[in-house]
Amino acid sequence: MNEDLIADLWHVCVEHIPIDKRDDVAAEFVNVLVEFDVKEETLSSLKGVDPNLDNAVEYALDEPGEYFD
């Protein structure tokens, strides 16, 4: 999946998510990307798209045994 498409999907969705729920939704969003075998490089390229998404991506990339082999 292309990082531009992923970023666009996030931007469309995040506008409709209450601010206090965005971190949780970002974490779930990244979990779904990982489940769909989105590569680490693609996830890494999403940094800078949105602060909530940044936190979720950084968490996923910092936990290699949990998310990636």
C-alpha positions as CSV (number, residue, x, y, z in Angstrom):
1,M,0.0,0.0,0.0
2,N,1.3,3.4,-1.0
3,E,2.2,5.8,1.9
4,D,0.4,8.7,0.1
5,L,-2.8,6.7,0.1
6,I,-2.4,5.8,3.7
7,A,-1.8,9.4,4.7
8,D,-4.8,10.5,2.7
9,L,-7.0,7.9,4.4
10,W,-5.8,9.1,7.8
11,H,-6.4,12.8,7.0
12,V,-10.0,12.0,5.9
13,C,-10.7,10.0,9.0
14,V,-9.0,12.1,11.6
15,E,-11.1,15.1,11.0
16,H,-14.1,13.2,12.3
17,I,-12.5,11.8,15.4
18,P,-12.7,13.6,18.7
19,I,-9.4,14.9,19.8
20,D,-9.3,12.9,23.0
21,K,-9.8,9.6,21.0
22,R,-7.2,10.3,18.2
23,D,-4.3,8.5,19.9
24,D,-6.3,5.3,20.4
25,V,-7.6,5.4,16.9
26,A,-4.1,6.1,15.5
27,A,-2.8,3.0,17.3
28,E,-5.6,0.9,15.9
29,F,-5.0,2.3,12.5
30,V,-1.4,1.3,12.6
31,N,-2.3,-2.1,14.0
32,V,-4.5,-2.7,10.9
33,L,-1.7,-1.6,8.6
34,V,0.7,-4.0,10.3
35,E,-1.9,-6.8,10.0
36,F,-2.2,-6.1,6.3
37,D,1.6,-6.5,6.0
38,V,2.5,-2.9,5.3
39,K,6.3,-2.7,5.4
40,E,8.3,-1.0,8.1
41,E,9.7,1.4,5.5
42,T,6.2,2.5,4.6
43,L,5.2,3.0,8.2
44,S,8.3,5.0,8.8
45,S,7.6,7.3,5.9
46,L,4.3,8.2,7.6
47,K,6.1,10.1,10.3
48,G,5.3,13.8,10.0
49,V,1.8,13.3,8.7
50,D,0.1,13.8,12.0
51,P,1.3,13.9,15.6
52,N,-1.1,11.2,16.7
53,L,-0.1,9.0,13.9
54,D,3.6,9.7,14.6
55,N,3.2,8.4,18.1
56,A,1.5,5.2,17.0
57,V,4.1,4.6,14.2
58,E,7.0,5.2,16.6
59,Y,5.5,2.7,19.1
60,A,5.0,0.1,16.4
61,L,8.6,0.5,15.1
62,D,10.1,0.5,18.6
63,E,8.5,-2.9,19.4
64,P,10.0,-5.0,16.6
65,G,9.3,-8.4,18.2
66,E,5.7,-7.4,18.8
67,Y,4.9,-6.1,15.3
68,F,7.6,-7.2,12.9
69,D,9.8,-10.3,12.6
